[in-house]
Amino acid sequence: MQTLKIFRIAGLALIIMFFQATKLSSAEECFEKTSRAIFKFNMAFDDIILEPISKGYNKLPSPVRTGTSNFTSNIGTLLSIPNNILQGNLTQLGHSVGSFAINTTVGILGFLNPAEKIGLKPHKEDVGQTLGSYGIGTGCYFVLPILGPTTARDSLGLLADTFVDPFAHITLREKELLSSSGNVLDYYSVKATTAIDFRANNDANLESLEKNSIDLYSSYKSIYLQDRENKIKNTSSNLDDWDSLDN
């Protein structure tokens, strides 16, 4: 009950912020000084905790890393399914459903990725992208502790994701779905593993970005906004992860 209350309060705050911020362009910020302070905290968190873990993760055997990446990506596909429906994208809906079904069964819970070998390549979709596809603007930009860059629209979408994501339904809310169930620990374990896998895959790129950027905060902002725009438009440069970071 306490968790639900927190989500309701956070949701109300985000909705108010969203409607107040929609008049601002994506280049404007709600509170840049605060965001820069949070960004410094996030970078310190990365240096002390996330980067060392990611470097250790990169030392694991390649099949282990690939299997872990496949597993978390397969779970992430569940969020894409309702968003494909909301966007009316039947082609991607077929890719998402087919990929999840094949990888979960033949692919041994997603540790293998046979779906890709037969041409199924689902895009990662979330509520923020769905709102963007409806023509809703980004609102202002800001930085969240640990979670990093976001916008008024995407932060509202982040909260909404927990309501439309089947994986969040059976773990975060501990509800049974198609005879499957989980708990809060399962949800955050997968999210943490996804973050570590992402950080490990982009280790060299992030080091280069940090070394060559005059203003690292602005560089992250630019990359985030471009990445989100590409994902919403489903352009050819659409990347599921920041596998290619511009300095």
N, C-alpha and C positions, 0 to 999 in steps of 0.2 A: 504493500500500500504506500509506503514511504517513497519507494522508487517511482511509482506511478504519479505521486503528487509532484515529485521533482520534475518529471517529464512534462507535466501539465504546466507548471510554472515556467519552465524553460521554453516550452512551446509558445506560451502567451508572450513572453519577452521577445522571442524571435519574430513572432508575427507583427508585434508593434514596431520592432526595429525594421522589419522588411518594408512595411508600408511607409515608414518615415524615410527610408533610404532609397526607395525606387526612383525618386526624383534626381538622385545623384548619378553621375556617370561612373563607369567602372574604374576610371582613373582617380576618382576622388575617394577619400578615406573617412571613415566614421571618427576615428581617433588615432591618428598616426603615431603620436608620441607613445601612447599605451601599446599599440601594436608593435612598435620597434622594441619596447622594453620586453614584451612577451616573446618576440622573435629572438632576442638575446638569451632569454631563459631557455627557449627551445634549442638553440644552438649549444648551450651549455649542457643540456640534457642529452643531446646527441653526442657531444664529445665524451661525456662521462659514462653514459650507459649504452645508448643505441649503437654508436660506431664500434666500440669494442665487441659487443655481441655480434654485430654484423660481420666483422672481420673473422671472428671465430666460426661463424656460420659458413663463411666462404671457404673454410678449411675442411669442411665436411666433404665426403666423397660426392662426386657429381651426381650419381643416381639418387642419392638422398636429397640433395638440394632440388633437383628436377622434380622428384616425386612430391616433395613438400610444396613446391610452387604450383604444381598441377592440382594438388589437393585443395589448397586455399583458393585457387582460381576457379575450380569447379564449384565450390561452395558459393563463391561470389556470383556465379552465373544465376543463382536462384533470385537474386535481387533484380537481375536484368529481365526476367520473365514478366513480372507484373508491369514493369516500365515499358517493355516492348508493347504490351497490350494497351497501356495508356497513351503511347505514342502512335498507335495504329500501324506499327511496323511489323507486318506479318512475316516478312522474310527473315528478319532478325529473331522474331519469336520462334520460328522453326529451327533456326540455328541454335538458339539458347536451350530450348526444350530437348532437341535431339542430342546436343552435346552433353547436357547434364545426364540424360537417361543412359546414353552409351558409356560415358566415362564412369558413372556411378556403378554400373553393372559390369560391363566387359573390362572397364578400366580400373576395377578393384577400388571402389570408393573415390575414384578420381586421382589416384596416385599415378596412373598411366593416362595417356591422352590419345586413345585410338580415334576419337571423334575428329581430331584435326587431320588425321591421315586420310579421312574420307571426305575432307573439304568443309567440315563444320567449324566455322570460326566466329563465335558470337562476340559482339561488342559488349563491353561493360557499360551498363546503363544504370543510372540512379535517378532519384526524384528531382535533384537539381538539374540534371540534363533534360528531364521531361518538362519541367517548368520552362527551361530555356527554349525547348522546341515549341512551346505554346506562345513564344514571343515575349515572355516575362524577362525584363532586364535584370542585370546582375545586382543592382543596388551598389552600395559602397563596399569597399574592400577592407578587411581587417584580419588579424591573426589570432587564433585560439591557442591556449596552452596545450602543448603536446600534439594536438591535432593539426596545427599549422595553418597555412593560408586558407582563406575562405572569403565568401561574399555574403551579403544579406540573403540573397536567393539560395545559395548553396548551403548555408547554415540551417535555413528552414528545411531544405531538402534533406539534410543530414538527419534531422530529427524525424522527418516523415519516413525516411528509409527504414527506421526501426519498426514502423507499423505495417509496411507493405512487404518487407523482406520475410519470406517463409522461414529462413534460418533464424532470424531474430525472434520470430513467433514461437518456435519450439525451444529456444534456448533462453533468451533474455526474459521472455514472459512465461517460460516453462509450460507451454501448452502442447498437447499432442496433436500431430498432423500426419495423416497417413501412417499411423502406427509408429511414428518416429517422435522421440522426445529428447530433451537435453536440459541443460541448466545454464545459469549465468556464467559460470566458470568456462564452459565450452565456448560461449560467445566471445568472451574477452581473450581466451587462449588463441582462437582462430584469428581474431583481429590483431593481436600482438604478433603472431607468427607471420601474418600478411605484411605487417609493417617492417619486420626484420628482413623478410625475403625481398621486399622492395628496396630497402636501404642497402642490402648486400649486393643486389643486382646493379645498383647505380653508384656503388662506392667510388669507383674511379672518376665518374662524371661529376659527382658532388665535390670531390677533392679538387678537381680542375676548376669547377665553378667558384669554389671558395678562394682558390689561389689567384684567379684572374679577374674577379669582379671588383670594380671600384666601390660599388655600393651593393653588398650582398643582399640586403633587404629588398632593394628595388629589383634585383635580378630574379629573386624568388617570386616576387609579385608578378613580373612580366611573364615568366615561364608558366606560372599557375594559370593566369588569365588566358594566355594563348592555348594552353593545353585544354582548358575547359571549353573554350570556343570551338576548338577542333573536334572535341568529343560531341558537342551538341550538334554540329553540322555534319558529323560523320564523314569528315573529309578524308582524303587519301593519306594525310599525315596524322590521322587519328591514332593515338598510342594508348594502349591499356595502361602502360606505366611510363614514367619519364625515362625511357631507355636512351634518349638522346637529348642532352641538356645543352642549351646554347649559353655561351659565356657572355 
